[in-house]
Amino acid sequence: MPDLGRRHGFKWCNGIASFSGIVWAYTAYRYNWLNIGGGETAFKEFWIAASGVVPYMALTVWLAAMIFVALQDRRRALPLVSRMLRMGATLAIMPISLFVADWFFHIGFRVSPA
């Protein structure tokens, strides 16, 4: 049975942090789309509420991922360069995922009526 906590913790943390950035971007897209009158949905209140909660949840997950990777690296005998690269990857993964997903979701997004 593989030890997912030790061997794959870095991958899991960064995967979850990346996913949280994508969820944040999608929530922002849905909220913006409803605000310009792009569509009706039975879940309008959900998207409005989610737009206020999801960013905080995503930032919390990202912070937890950074703390977990830092703690995991302290227990292992890794060179300083490896630790810095791992922390740099964890630091960059969520913002990159957020901005790429936000850009992707907003391709062809119509302009808000003024």
C-alpha positions as CSV (number, residue, x, y, z in Angstrom):
1,M,0.0,0.0,0.0
2,P,1.6,3.3,-1.1
3,D,2.1,6.0,1.5
4,L,0.2,8.9,0.0
5,G,1.0,11.3,2.8
6,R,4.7,11.3,2.5
7,R,5.5,10.5,-1.1
8,H,2.6,12.2,-2.9
9,G,1.7,15.0,-0.4
10,F,3.3,17.7,-2.6
11,K,1.4,16.6,-5.7
12,W,-1.9,16.3,-3.8
13,C,-1.5,19.7,-2.2
14,N,-0.6,21.4,-5.4
15,G,-3.5,19.6,-7.2
16,I,-6.0,20.7,-4.6
17,A,-4.6,24.3,-4.6
18,S,-4.8,24.4,-8.4
19,F,-8.4,23.0,-8.4
20,S,-9.4,25.7,-5.8
21,G,-8.1,28.4,-8.1
22,I,-10.1,27.0,-11.0
23,V,-13.3,26.8,-8.9
24,W,-12.7,30.4,-7.9
25,A,-12.4,31.5,-11.5
26,Y,-15.5,29.6,-12.5
27,T,-17.5,31.1,-9.6
28,A,-16.3,34.6,-10.7
29,Y,-17.4,33.8,-14.3
30,R,-20.8,32.6,-13.3
31,Y,-21.3,35.7,-11.0
32,N,-20.2,38.1,-13.8
33,W,-22.3,36.3,-16.4
34,L,-25.5,36.7,-14.2
35,N,-24.7,40.3,-13.5
36,I,-24.7,41.3,-17.2
37,G,-27.9,39.4,-17.9
38,G,-26.2,36.6,-19.8
39,G,-28.4,33.9,-18.5
40,E,-31.0,32.8,-16.0
41,T,-30.5,30.0,-13.6
42,A,-32.5,28.6,-10.7
43,F,-29.3,28.8,-8.7
44,K,-28.7,32.6,-9.0
45,E,-28.6,33.1,-5.2
46,F,-26.1,30.2,-4.9
47,W,-23.7,31.9,-7.3
48,I,-24.1,35.2,-5.6
49,A,-23.4,33.6,-2.2
50,A,-20.5,31.5,-3.6
51,S,-18.8,34.5,-5.1
52,G,-18.4,35.9,-1.5
53,V,-17.3,32.6,0.0
54,V,-15.2,30.7,-2.6
55,P,-12.3,33.2,-2.8
56,Y,-11.7,32.9,1.0
57,M,-12.0,29.1,0.8
58,A,-9.5,29.0,-2.1
59,L,-7.0,31.2,-0.3
60,T,-7.3,29.0,2.8
61,V,-6.7,25.9,0.8
62,W,-3.7,27.5,-0.8
63,L,-2.2,28.7,2.5
64,A,-2.8,25.2,4.0
65,A,-1.0,23.7,1.0
66,M,2.0,26.0,1.5
67,I,2.1,25.1,5.2
68,F,1.9,21.4,4.6
69,V,4.6,21.5,2.0
70,A,6.9,23.5,4.3
71,L,6.2,21.1,7.2
72,Q,6.8,18.1,5.0
73,D,10.1,19.5,3.7
74,R,11.3,20.1,7.2
75,R,11.0,16.4,8.0
76,R,12.9,15.4,5.0
77,A,16.6,15.8,4.3
78,L,16.3,18.0,1.1
79,P,18.8,20.5,-0.2
80,L,17.8,24.1,0.2
81,V,17.4,24.5,-3.6
82,S,14.9,21.7,-3.7
83,R,12.9,23.1,-0.8
84,M,12.8,26.6,-2.4
85,L,11.7,25.1,-5.8
86,R,8.9,23.1,-4.1
87,M,7.7,26.1,-2.1
88,G,7.9,28.3,-5.2
89,A,5.8,25.8,-7.2
90,T,3.2,25.7,-4.4
91,L,3.3,29.5,-4.2
92,A,2.7,29.9,-7.9
93,I,0.2,27.1,-8.7
94,M,-3.0,28.6,-7.4
95,P,-2.6,32.1,-8.9
96,I,-1.5,30.7,-12.2
97,S,-4.5,28.3,-12.2
98,L,-6.8,31.1,-11.3
99,F,-5.7,33.5,-14.0
100,V,-5.5,30.9,-16.7
101,A,-8.9,29.6,-15.9
102,D,-10.4,33.1,-15.6
103,W,-8.9,34.0,-19.0
104,F,-10.3,30.7,-20.5
105,F,-13.8,31.1,-19.1
106,H,-14.0,34.7,-20.2
107,I,-13.1,34.1,-23.9
108,G,-16.0,35.5,-25.9
109,F,-17.5,37.0,-22.8
110,R,-19.8,39.8,-23.9
111,V,-19.2,43.3,-22.7
112,S,-21.4,44.6,-19.8
113,P,-24.1,47.0,-21.0
114,A,-23.2,50.5,-19.8
